[in-house]
Amino acid sequence: MIHKSRFPEVTIPDTPLTPYVLRHAERLADKPALVDGASGRTLTYAEFAHAVKALAGGLKARGFGKGDVLAIMAPNIPEYAVAFHGTAWAGGTVTTINPTYTAHEVQHQLNDSGATLLVTISMFLPIAKEAVEGTKVTQIFTIDPSDVDPLTALMGEPLQEQAPVSAHDVVALPYSSGTTGLSKGVMLTHHNLVANLVQSTSVLAVDEDETVLSFLPFFHIYGMQVLMNNALAQGGKVVTMARFDLEQFLQLSQDHKIKRAFVAPPIVLALAKHPMVADYDLSSLECVFSGAAPLGAELAEEASGRLGCEVVQGYGMTELSPVSHSTPTGMFKPGSIGVLIPSTECRIVDPETGKDLGLGEDGEMWIRGPQVMPGYLNNEQATKDTIDEDGWLHTGDIGHADEDGHFHIVDRLKELIKFKGFQVPPAELEALLVTHPAVADAAVIGVPDDEAGELPKAFVTLKQGQEASEDEIKKFVAEKVATYKQIRLLEFVEEIPKSASGKILRRLLK
């Protein structure tokens, strides 16, 4: 059966992303749009809109426009939104890079995306300079002072009107880890992102007097859409945090009277258990909204009891722009990811037979709606493997629908490991491990962990006559991957269990 949203269908305006995000800017000209949490530095809506148009004008003057890609590798600061929307206003595409990536990982994304400009901060310059070697990037700019050109050097005569684009042109190109190899570029169009902002309004509406505390990274689709674009499009105030720090998070939540905290499960754990939480006045909190990874019902209830507010969760993925399910106010159900957002359909399908399953039966979630990406960049096969001919996106997550229209995730068909909300592909780590001179074979699985969700654990077989310590192999991997992908646990084994076809039998590894 096809499950449909309980909410009325929504009309998706035929507009590019940035005009939609700036639709209230003129009316709210003097209102703070973006505030740097650490320093208090503020951009009003008028200043934000002017900076966006000035950057777009500067980009256009350099011949940058439709089909061109600008990469951003920066923490959450107000200028991130300027760089993102300035590029979009100029008709270009933004690829957002995880700043914890190694030079090798950054280089892969720059090459794959075809980026020609890179915006970063001085802290990340050494990595950036190494990464651009052999790519199409012609120039690096930093948001703060450094030995390269500042972002302000890109500013020009403000471009008053959005550069001509189609709603189906790609505006954002975040990268998502696949189960095999390096990450893939997720093509998200203006239509995808605007659609999901409109769809989400019924469940994630932001009041103009609301402040959204944004520490979830803007390079990640959750931070980009739910926190940055959603809040700005609805006239809210976005307070940025460059990285998560519990004390700063609590202080800013208290100072700005945060009504809804958008978090990931490790933060829910801290809110439930950390003694520091008791030192701050969080009485303004009406809801804690968790995403990016599954949240256990018991932990949600514990945090809810301590904070005196609902702790709910939603569901999404980069390929869904990102939201497909959410929990509206007053509809909390322990362990549920919520209900379908408007104009979204879902099927629960037996992965073996492809047959639809009934209520309460566990199968793979398939999703269809205007938020579904057109595909992966330069990867037709991966696109075909993920989206079928009828437009259903096969999520790789196992769950069921209950009699109330709530959905529950119980397992993952995919082999991805979720570490603190970040996706860790085992295949990438396995491929890296076997390049160590002493390693004959390797397998990586996720091991449940209360704080992180899952920890990447490696099983390693050494070559005959070779020796290597656990720490040595962990260090070997750590030097080549982002922090969140590092091997946390390692066990030496005689052999890696495999099927007749050579596939790793992960269920036999514990």
C-alpha positions as CSV (number, residue, x, y, z in Angstrom):
1,M,0.0,0.0,0.0
2,I,1.0,3.6,-0.6
3,H,0.9,5.6,2.6
4,K,0.0,9.3,2.0
5,S,0.4,12.3,4.2
6,R,-2.4,13.2,6.5
7,F,-1.7,16.9,5.6
8,P,-3.2,18.6,2.6
9,E,-1.1,18.8,-0.6
10,V,1.0,21.9,-0.8
11,T,1.7,24.1,-3.8
12,I,5.3,24.5,-4.6
13,P,6.1,28.0,-6.0
14,D,8.1,28.0,-9.2
15,T,10.9,30.1,-7.9
16,P,14.6,29.7,-7.4
17,L,15.8,29.0,-3.8
18,T,17.4,32.3,-2.8
19,P,14.4,34.6,-3.8
20,Y,12.3,32.3,-1.7
21,V,14.7,32.5,1.3
22,L,14.9,36.3,0.9
23,R,11.1,36.8,0.5
24,H,10.7,38.7,3.8
25,A,14.1,40.5,3.7
26,E,12.8,43.8,2.6
27,R,9.9,43.9,5.1
28,L,12.2,42.8,8.0
29,A,15.1,45.0,6.8
30,D,16.3,46.0,10.3
31,K,15.7,42.7,12.0
32,P,18.7,40.5,12.9
33,A,18.9,37.6,10.4
34,L,22.2,36.0,11.3
35,V,24.2,36.3,14.6
36,D,27.6,34.9,15.4
37,G,27.0,33.2,18.7
38,A,30.6,33.6,20.0
39,S,31.0,37.3,19.2
40,G,27.5,38.7,18.8
41,R,28.4,40.0,15.3
42,T,25.1,40.5,13.5
43,L,23.8,40.8,9.9
44,T,20.3,42.3,9.6
45,Y,18.0,41.0,6.8
46,A,18.9,44.2,4.8
47,E,22.6,43.6,5.3
48,F,22.3,39.9,4.5
49,A,20.4,40.5,1.3
50,H,22.8,43.3,0.2
51,A,25.8,41.0,0.8
52,V,24.2,38.2,-1.1
53,K,23.5,40.4,-4.1
54,A,27.0,42.0,-4.0
55,L,28.7,38.6,-4.0
56,A,26.5,37.5,-6.9
57,G,27.4,40.7,-8.8
58,G,31.1,40.0,-8.2
59,L,30.8,36.4,-9.3
60,K,28.9,37.5,-12.5
61,A,31.6,40.0,-13.3
62,R,34.2,37.2,-13.2
63,G,32.1,35.2,-15.7
64,F,30.8,32.8,-13.0
65,G,27.2,31.7,-13.4
66,K,24.9,28.8,-14.4
67,G,26.8,25.6,-14.5
68,D,29.7,26.8,-12.4
69,V,30.4,25.4,-8.9
70,L,31.7,27.2,-5.8
71,A,32.9,25.2,-2.9
72,I,32.5,26.3,0.7
73,M,34.6,24.7,3.5
74,A,33.8,26.6,6.6
75,P,32.2,26.4,10.0
76,N,28.8,27.8,10.8
77,I,29.3,31.6,10.7
78,P,27.0,34.3,9.2
79,E,29.2,34.6,6.1
80,Y,28.5,31.0,5.2
81,A,24.9,31.9,4.3
82,V,26.2,34.9,2.3
83,A,28.6,32.6,0.3
84,F,25.9,30.0,-0.2
85,H,23.1,32.4,-1.4
86,G,25.4,34.7,-3.2
87,T,26.4,31.8,-5.4
88,A,22.8,30.7,-5.9
89,W,21.7,34.2,-6.7
90,A,24.4,34.3,-9.4
91,G,22.9,31.2,-10.9
92,G,25.7,28.9,-9.8
93,T,25.9,25.7,-7.7
94,V,27.3,25.4,-4.2
95,T,29.1,22.3,-3.1
96,T,29.5,22.1,0.7
97,I,32.6,20.5,2.1
98,N,33.0,19.0,5.6
99,P,35.9,21.0,7.2
100,T,37.1,17.9,9.0
101,Y,37.9,16.2,5.8
102,T,41.5,15.4,4.9
103,A,43.2,17.0,1.9
104,H,42.6,13.7,0.0
105,E,38.9,13.8,0.7
106,V,38.5,17.5,-0.1
107,Q,40.4,17.0,-3.4
108,H,38.0,14.2,-4.4
109,Q,35.0,16.4,-3.8
110,L,36.6,19.4,-5.7
111,N,37.4,17.2,-8.6
112,D,34.1,15.4,-8.7
113,S,32.0,18.5,-8.4
114,G,34.2,20.5,-10.9
115,A,34.4,23.5,-8.4
116,T,36.4,26.5,-9.7
117,L,36.4,28.6,-6.6
118,L,36.8,27.7,-2.9
119,V,35.7,29.8,0.1
120,T,37.1,28.8,3.5
121,I,38.6,30.3,6.7
122,S,42.3,30.8,7.6
123,M,42.3,27.8,10.0
124,F,41.6,25.4,7.1
125,L,43.9,27.0,4.5
126,P,46.7,24.4,4.8
127,I,44.3,21.6,3.9
128,A,42.6,23.8,1.2
129,K,45.9,24.7,-0.5
130,E,47.0,21.0,-0.6
131,A,43.6,19.9,-1.8
132,V,43.3,22.3,-4.7
133,E,46.4,20.9,-6.4
134,G,45.4,19.1,-9.6
135,T,41.8,20.4,-9.5
136,K,39.9,23.1,-11.5
137,V,40.0,25.5,-8.5
138,T,41.6,28.7,-9.7
139,Q,41.4,30.7,-6.5
140,I,40.9,30.4,-2.8
141,F,39.1,33.1,-0.7
142,T,38.9,33.2,3.1
143,I,36.1,34.8,5.2
144,D,38.6,36.0,7.8
145,P,42.1,37.6,7.3
146,S,44.8,35.4,5.8
147,D,47.5,35.3,3.2
148,V,45.0,34.8,0.3
149,D,42.3,37.1,-1.0
150,P,39.4,37.8,1.4
151,L,35.8,37.0,0.5
152,T,35.1,40.7,0.3
153,A,37.4,40.8,-2.8
154,L,34.7,38.7,-4.6
155,M,32.1,41.4,-3.9
156,G,31.0,43.6,-6.7
157,E,28.2,45.8,-7.9
158,P,25.0,44.2,-6.4
159,L,23.1,42.0,-8.8
160,Q,19.6,43.2,-8.2
161,E,17.7,40.3,-9.8
162,Q,18.3,36.6,-9.5
163,A,20.3,35.3,-12.4
164,P,18.1,33.3,-14.8
165,V,17.9,29.7,-13.8
166,S,15.4,26.9,-14.1
167,A,13.7,25.5,-11.0
168,H,15.2,22.2,-12.0
169,D,18.8,23.4,-12.2
170,V,21.1,22.1,-9.5
171,V,21.7,24.7,-6.8
172,A,23.3,22.6,-4.0
173,L,25.7,19.7,-4.2
174,P,26.3,18.2,-0.8
175,Y,28.1,14.9,-0.6
176,S,26.7,11.7,0.9
177,S,28.6,8.6,1.9
178,G,27.8,5.6,-0.1
179,T,28.1,2.0,1.0
180,T,31.0,1.7,-1.5
181,G,33.9,3.9,-2.1
182,L,34.1,7.6,-1.7
183,S,31.2,10.0,-1.2
184,K,28.8,10.9,-4.0
185,G,27.5,14.3,-5.0
186,V,23.8,14.6,-4.3
187,M,22.2,16.9,-6.9
188,L,19.6,19.1,-5.3
189,T,17.6,21.5,-7.5
190,H,16.0,24.8,-6.6
191,H,12.7,22.9,-6.9
192,N,13.8,20.2,-4.4
193,L,15.0,22.6,-1.8
194,V,12.1,25.1,-2.1
195,A,9.6,22.2,-2.1
196,N,11.0,20.8,1.1
197,L,11.0,24.2,2.8
198,V,7.3,24.5,1.9
199,Q,6.5,20.9,2.9
200,S,8.2,21.3,6.2
201,T,6.3,24.5,7.2
202,S,3.4,22.5,8.6
203,V,5.6,20.7,11.0
204,L,8.7,22.9,11.4
205,A,7.3,26.4,11.1
206,V,9.5,29.1,12.5
207,D,7.9,32.3,13.9
208,E,9.4,35.6,13.1
209,D,10.2,36.1,16.8
210,E,11.9,32.7,17.0
211,T,15.6,32.2,17.3
212,V,17.2,29.1,15.9
213,L,20.5,28.0,17.4
214,S,22.6,26.5,14.7
215,F,25.5,24.3,15.6
216,L,24.5,21.4,13.3
217,P,26.9,22.1,10.3
218,F,25.6,24.0,7.3
219,F,27.6,21.7,5.1
220,H,25.3,18.9,6.1
221,I,21.8,18.9,4.6
222,Y,20.1,19.1,8.1
223,G,21.9,22.3,9.1
224,M,21.7,23.7,5.5
225,Q,18.0,23.3,5.1
226,V,16.2,22.9,8.5
227,L,18.3,25.5,10.3
228,M,19.8,28.0,7.9
229,N,17.3,28.1,4.9
230,N,14.1,27.2,6.8
231,A,14.7,29.8,9.5
232,L,15.7,32.6,7.1
233,A,12.8,31.9,4.7
234,Q,10.4,32.3,7.6
235,G,11.9,35.5,9.0
236,G,13.5,33.9,12.1
237,K,16.9,34.7,13.6
238,V,19.8,32.3,13.1
239,V,22.4,32.2,15.8
240,T,25.5,30.3,14.6
241,M,27.9,28.2,16.5
242,A,31.2,27.3,14.8
243,R,31.3,23.9,16.6
244,F,29.3,22.2,19.3
245,D,30.3,23.1,22.8
246,L,27.8,22.0,25.5
247,E,28.5,25.0,27.8
248,Q,28.2,27.5,25.0
249,F,25.0,25.7,23.7
250,L,23.4,26.0,27.1
251,Q,24.5,29.6,27.6
252,L,23.2,30.7,24.2
253,S,19.9,28.7,24.7
254,Q,19.4,30.5,27.9
255,D,20.4,34.0,26.6
256,H,18.3,33.8,23.4
257,K,15.4,32.0,25.0
258,I,15.5,29.2,22.5
259,K,12.0,27.6,22.0
260,R,13.1,24.6,19.9
261,A,16.5,23.0,19.9
262,F,17.4,21.2,16.7
263,V,19.9,18.5,17.7
264,A,21.3,15.0,17.0
265,P,21.0,12.1,19.4
266,P,24.4,12.6,21.2
267,I,23.2,16.1,22.3
268,V,19.9,14.5,23.6
269,L,22.1,12.2,25.7
270,A,24.0,15.2,27.1
271,L,20.8,17.0,27.8
272,A,19.4,14.0,29.6
273,K,22.5,13.1,31.7
274,H,25.1,15.9,31.9
275,P,25.2,17.7,35.3
276,M,26.0,21.0,33.7
277,V,22.5,21.2,32.2
278,A,21.1,21.9,35.7
279,D,23.1,25.2,35.9
280,Y,21.1,26.9,33.1
281,D,17.6,28.2,32.7
282,L,16.1,26.2,29.8
283,S,12.5,27.0,30.7
284,S,11.9,28.6,27.3
285,L,12.4,25.2,25.6
286,E,9.1,23.9,24.2
287,C,10.6,21.1,22.0
288,V,13.8,19.3,21.3
289,F,13.8,18.1,17.8
290,S,16.3,15.3,17.0
291,G,17.4,14.1,13.5
292,A,20.4,12.7,11.6
293,A,20.4,9.4,13.4
294,P,17.8,7.2,15.2
295,L,16.9,8.3,18.7
296,G,16.0,5.6,21.3
297,A,12.6,6.0,23.0
298,E,14.0,5.6,26.5
299,L,16.6,8.3,26.0
300,A,14.0,10.6,24.5
301,E,11.7,10.1,27.5
302,E,14.5,10.7,30.0
303,A,15.5,13.9,28.3
304,S,11.9,15.0,28.1
305,G,11.4,14.4,31.8
306,R,14.4,16.4,32.7
307,L,13.7,19.3,30.4
308,G,10.0,19.4,30.8
309,C,9.3,19.5,27.1
310,E,8.7,17.2,24.2
311,V,11.7,15.4,22.7
312,V,10.7,14.3,19.2
313,Q,12.4,13.2,16.1
314,G,12.0,13.3,12.3
315,Y,13.5,11.4,9.4
316,G,15.3,12.4,6.3
317,M,18.4,12.0,4.2
318,T,20.5,14.2,2.0
319,E,18.8,12.7,-1.1
320,L,15.4,13.9,0.3
321,S,16.4,17.6,0.7
322,P,16.2,16.3,3.6
323,V,12.9,15.8,5.3
324,S,10.2,13.1,4.6
325,H,8.8,12.5,8.1
326,S,8.4,14.7,11.1
327,T,6.6,15.0,14.4
328,P,4.2,17.9,14.7
329,T,3.6,19.6,18.0
330,G,1.4,17.5,20.3
331,M,1.8,14.3,18.2
332,F,4.8,12.8,20.0
333,K,4.9,9.1,20.1
334,P,7.9,7.4,21.8
335,G,10.3,5.8,19.3
336,S,8.5,7.2,16.2
337,I,10.1,9.3,13.5
338,G,6.7,11.0,13.1
339,V,4.3,11.2,10.2
340,L,4.7,11.9,6.5
341,I,5.1,15.6,5.7
342,P,2.8,17.1,3.0
343,S,3.0,15.9,-0.6
344,T,5.0,12.9,0.4
345,E,4.3,9.2,-0.2
346,C,5.8,6.2,1.4
347,R,5.8,2.4,0.8
348,I,7.1,-0.3,3.1
349,V,8.5,-3.0,0.8
350,D,9.8,-6.5,1.4
351,P,13.5,-6.1,0.2
352,E,13.5,-9.7,-1.0
353,T,10.3,-9.8,-3.0
354,G,9.6,-6.1,-3.8
355,K,6.0,-6.7,-2.4
356,D,4.3,-4.0,-0.3
357,L,3.8,-4.9,3.4
358,G,1.0,-4.2,5.8
359,L,0.8,-2.1,9.0
360,G,3.3,-3.2,11.6
361,E,5.3,-5.2,9.2
362,D,9.0,-4.3,8.8
363,G,10.4,-3.6,5.3
364,E,12.4,-1.1,3.4
365,M,11.0,2.5,3.3
366,W,10.5,3.8,-0.2
367,I,9.7,7.5,-0.6
368,R,8.4,9.7,-3.4
369,G,7.8,13.4,-3.5
370,P,9.1,16.7,-5.0
371,Q,12.0,16.6,-2.5
372,V,13.6,13.5,-4.1
373,M,16.9,14.4,-5.8
374,P,17.2,13.9,-9.6
375,G,20.3,11.7,-8.9
376,Y,23.9,11.5,-8.0
377,L,26.5,13.6,-10.0
378,N,28.4,11.7,-12.6
379,N,27.1,8.4,-11.3
380,E,24.2,7.0,-13.3
381,Q,24.5,3.5,-11.8
382,A,24.2,4.7,-8.2
383,T,21.2,6.8,-9.2
384,K,19.5,3.8,-10.8
385,D,20.3,1.7,-7.7
386,T,18.6,4.3,-5.5
387,I,15.6,5.7,-7.5
388,D,13.4,3.4,-9.5
389,E,11.6,4.1,-12.8
390,D,8.4,5.2,-10.9
391,G,10.3,7.8,-8.9
392,W,10.5,5.9,-5.6
393,L,13.7,6.5,-3.6
394,H,14.8,3.3,-1.9
395,T,16.1,4.6,1.5
396,G,17.9,1.5,2.7
397,D,16.2,1.9,6.1
398,I,14.0,-0.8,7.5
399,G,10.8,0.3,9.4
400,H,7.1,0.0,9.6
401,A,4.0,2.1,9.7
402,D,1.5,1.8,12.6
403,E,-2.2,2.2,12.8
404,D,-1.9,5.9,13.7
405,G,0.2,6.8,10.6
406,H,3.4,7.0,12.6
407,F,6.5,5.4,11.2
408,H,9.2,3.6,13.1
409,I,12.8,2.8,12.0
410,V,14.1,-0.5,13.3
411,D,17.2,-1.3,11.2
412,R,19.3,-0.4,8.2
413,L,19.5,-2.4,5.0
414,K,22.5,-0.3,4.1
415,E,25.8,-1.0,5.6
416,L,26.5,2.6,6.6
417,I,27.6,3.2,10.1
418,K,26.1,6.3,11.9
419,F,28.7,7.9,14.1
420,K,27.3,11.0,15.9
421,G,24.9,11.6,13.0
422,F,27.7,11.3,10.4
423,Q,27.7,8.5,7.8
424,V,30.7,6.2,7.8
425,P,30.9,3.8,4.8
426,P,32.5,0.5,5.9
427,A,33.7,-0.2,2.3
428,E,35.8,3.0,2.3
429,L,37.6,2.1,5.5
430,E,38.0,-1.6,4.4
431,A,39.6,-0.4,1.2
432,L,42.0,1.8,3.1
433,L,42.9,-0.8,5.8
434,V,44.1,-3.3,3.2
435,T,46.6,-0.8,1.9
436,H,48.5,-1.1,5.1
437,P,51.6,-3.3,4.4
438,A,50.8,-5.8,7.2
439,V,47.1,-6.2,6.6
440,A,45.8,-9.1,4.5
441,D,42.0,-8.5,4.9
442,A,39.6,-6.3,6.8
443,A,36.0,-5.8,7.6
444,V,34.3,-2.9,9.4
445,I,31.0,-2.8,11.3
446,G,29.1,-0.4,13.5
447,V,29.0,-1.3,17.2
448,P,26.2,0.2,19.3
449,D,27.3,3.0,21.6
450,D,25.1,5.2,23.9
451,E,26.9,8.4,23.1
452,A,27.9,8.1,19.5
453,G,25.1,5.9,18.2
454,E,27.6,3.5,16.6
455,L,31.4,3.1,16.7
456,P,33.3,2.0,13.7
457,K,35.0,-1.3,14.6
458,A,37.6,-3.0,12.4
459,F,38.3,-6.7,12.2
460,V,41.8,-7.2,10.7
461,T,43.6,-10.2,9.4
462,L,47.4,-9.8,9.2
463,K,49.6,-11.2,6.4
464,Q,51.6,-14.2,7.3
465,G,54.8,-13.3,9.0
466,Q,53.8,-9.7,9.5
467,E,53.2,-7.8,12.7
468,A,51.3,-4.6,13.5
469,S,49.8,-3.2,16.7
470,E,46.2,-2.0,17.1
471,D,47.4,1.6,17.7
472,E,49.6,1.5,14.6
473,I,46.7,0.5,12.3
474,K,44.3,3.0,13.9
475,K,46.9,5.7,13.4
476,F,47.4,4.7,9.7
477,V,43.7,5.1,9.1
478,A,43.4,8.3,11.2
479,E,46.0,10.1,9.0
480,K,43.9,9.6,5.9
481,V,40.2,10.2,6.9
482,A,38.1,12.7,8.7
483,T,37.9,12.4,12.5
484,Y,34.4,10.9,12.5
485,K,35.5,8.1,10.1
486,Q,38.4,6.9,12.3
487,I,38.5,3.3,13.6
488,R,37.4,3.4,17.3
489,L,37.7,-0.3,18.0
490,L,39.9,-3.0,16.4
491,E,40.1,-6.7,16.8
492,F,42.6,-9.1,15.1
493,V,41.0,-12.3,13.7
494,E,42.2,-15.3,11.8
495,E,39.9,-14.7,8.8
496,I,37.0,-12.5,7.7
497,P,33.8,-14.5,7.2
498,K,32.5,-14.3,3.6
499,S,29.8,-15.7,1.5
500,A,30.4,-17.9,-1.5
501,S,30.3,-14.8,-3.7
502,G,33.0,-13.1,-1.5
503,K,30.6,-10.7,0.3
504,I,31.6,-10.0,3.9
505,L,29.1,-11.6,6.3
506,R,28.9,-8.8,8.7
507,R,26.2,-10.4,10.8
508,L,28.8,-12.9,12.0
509,L,31.1,-10.1,13.2
510,K,30.4,-8.8,16.7
